[in-house]
Amino acid sequence: MTRLRNLKYGQWFRGADVDGDGFITQRDVRMMSERYIAVRGAAPDSETARLLTERMDAFWTHVIAPMDRDGDGKVDLREMTEGFRQALTDRALYPAQIEPVTNCFFDLADLNGDGWIDQAEFQQMFDSVGGVPGEDCAAVFAALDRDGSGVLDRAEFHQAVTEFFYGDDPDAPANHLFGRVAG
């Protein structure tokens, strides 16, 4: 694994460690759910809240929990990095490994459900949920909007996630998808 990927994965980890205790736990994932629900303005007992919670629980079960090598119910940075290293060995496996999760996150970020992520939606989701500062969000969004349309379509979003998880280009715009990566 390259130094750049380690830096990117560390940035992703810091965003997923919602309570900042150095581990990703099911509670962190639940707190992400709560933030998504709040950003959407959904009532806690609404169908939207139920679906978001189910999707995030599935994210815990199928993506994060399998990285817990020592079975202590929490994933540290080493376990997560090793899990990514093992899972992300081949870009050809993206459709099976990452695409379903990316589609889920696209749908979460598409707050109005119109099939696009505009800059306001990108800003709102990544700032409030991922803690990415506004100036970083604007710059990252502009770089990811490759066709200059003012919105990210699903293909652009998938390209960004692919670039983030598999890429080694230090100048790739998606390196900062989950916050500015200091390198």
C-alpha positions in Angstrom: 0.0 0.0 0.0 1.3 3.4 -0.8 2.0 6.3 1.6 -0.8 8.3 -0.1 -3.4 5.6 0.3 -2.4 5.3 4.0 -2.9 9.0 4.4 -6.3 8.9 2.6 -7.5 5.9 4.6 -6.4 7.7 7.8 -8.5 10.7 6.8 -11.5 8.5 6.1 -11.0 6.8 9.5 -11.0 10.1 11.4 -14.3 11.0 9.8 -15.8 7.6 10.6 -14.6 7.7 14.2 -17.4 10.1 15.1 -16.7 10.2 18.9 -13.0 10.6 18.4 -11.9 7.7 20.7 -9.6 6.1 18.2 -11.9 3.3 17.1 -14.9 2.9 14.8 -17.7 1.1 16.6 -21.3 0.3 15.8 -22.1 3.4 18.0 -20.0 5.6 15.6 -22.0 4.3 12.7 -25.2 4.9 14.5 -24.1 8.4 15.3 -23.4 8.9 11.5 -27.0 7.7 11.0 -28.3 10.2 13.4 -26.4 13.0 11.6 -27.7 11.9 8.2 -31.3 11.9 9.7 -30.8 15.3 11.2 -29.3 16.8 7.9 -32.3 15.5 6.0 -34.6 17.0 8.6 -36.4 13.7 9.0 -38.3 12.8 12.2 -36.5 10.1 14.2 -39.6 7.8 13.8 -40.0 8.5 10.0 -39.7 6.0 7.2 -36.6 8.0 6.0 -35.0 7.6 9.4 -35.8 3.9 9.4 -34.2 3.4 6.0 -31.2 5.4 6.7 -30.6 3.5 10.0 -31.0 0.2 8.2 -28.5 1.2 5.5 -26.0 2.4 8.0 -26.5 -0.8 10.1 -25.8 -2.8 6.9 -22.6 -0.7 6.4 -21.5 -1.6 9.9 -22.3 -5.3 9.4 -20.9 -5.8 5.9 -18.1 -3.3 5.7 -16.7 -2.2 9.0 -17.4 -5.2 11.4 -15.5 -7.7 9.3 -12.4 -5.6 9.7 -12.5 -6.3 13.5 -9.7 -8.9 13.5 -9.4 -9.2 17.3 -13.2 -9.4 17.9 -13.4 -6.6 20.5 -16.3 -4.9 18.8 -14.3 -2.0 17.5 -12.0 -1.3 14.6 -8.8 0.7 15.1 -6.8 2.4 12.4 -4.5 -0.5 11.9 -7.4 -3.0 11.5 -9.2 -0.7 9.1 -6.1 -0.1 7.0 -5.4 -3.8 6.8 -9.0 -4.4 6.0 -8.9 -1.9 3.1 -5.5 -3.3 2.0 -7.0 -6.8 1.8 -10.3 -5.8 0.2 -9.1 -3.3 -2.3 -6.5 -5.4 -4.1 -8.1 -5.1 -7.5 -10.1 -2.3 -9.2 -12.0 -4.9 -11.2 -13.6 -6.0 -7.9 -15.1 -2.5 -7.4 -18.6 -3.5 -8.6 -18.8 -6.2 -5.9 -16.9 -4.6 -3.1 -17.4 -0.8 -3.2 -20.2 0.0 -5.7 -23.1 -0.9 -3.4 -21.8 1.1 -0.5 -21.1 4.1 -2.9 -24.6 3.9 -4.2 -25.9 4.0 -0.7 -23.8 7.1 0.1 -24.8 8.8 -3.1 -28.4 8.3 -2.2 -27.8 9.7 1.3 -26.0 12.8 -0.1 -28.7 13.4 -2.7 -30.9 15.1 -0.1 -33.7 16.0 -2.5 -33.7 12.7 -4.4 -33.3 14.3 -7.8 -30.5 11.9 -8.9 -27.8 14.5 -8.6 -25.6 15.9 -5.8 -25.4 19.6 -6.0 -22.8 21.7 -4.2 -25.2 22.6 -1.3 -26.0 18.9 -0.8 -22.4 17.9 -1.0 -21.5 20.7 1.5 -24.3 19.9 3.9 -23.6 16.2 4.0 -19.8 16.3 4.1 -19.6 19.2 6.5 -22.2 18.1 9.0 -21.6 14.3 8.8 -17.9 14.1 7.9 -16.7 17.3 9.5 -15.1 18.6 6.3 -14.7 22.4 6.4 -16.7 24.4 3.9 -13.8 25.8 2.0 -12.4 22.3 1.4 -15.9 21.1 0.3 -16.2 23.8 -2.3 -12.8 23.1 -3.8 -13.3 19.3 -3.8 -16.7 19.6 -5.3 -15.5 21.8 -8.1 -12.7 19.4 -8.9 -15.0 16.4 -8.8 -17.6 18.0 -11.1 -15.6 17.0 -14.1 -18.1 18.0 -16.7 -18.7 21.4 -15.1 -22.4 20.9 -14.8 -22.7 22.2 -11.3 -23.8 18.7 -10.0 -22.2 15.4 -9.4 -23.9 12.5 -11.2 -23.7 9.0 -10.0 -20.8 8.2 -12.5 -18.8 11.2 -11.2 -19.3 10.1 -7.7 -18.2 6.6 -8.4 -15.2 7.9 -10.2 -14.3 10.0 -7.2 -14.7 7.0 -4.8 -12.7 4.8 -7.1 -9.9 7.4 -7.3 -10.0 7.8 -3.5 -9.7 4.2 -2.6 -7.6 2.8 -5.4 -5.6 5.9 -6.6 -2.0 6.7 -6.1 -1.9 10.0 -8.1 -1.0 12.7 -5.6 -2.8 15.4 -7.7 -6.1 13.5 -8.0 -9.0 15.7 -6.9 -10.7 12.8 -5.0 -7.8 12.5 -2.6 -9.6 15.0 -0.5 -13.1 13.6 -0.8 -13.3 13.0 3.0 -11.3 16.1 4.0 -8.0 17.7 3.2 -5.2 15.0 3.2 -2.0 16.5 4.5 0.9 14.9 2.9 
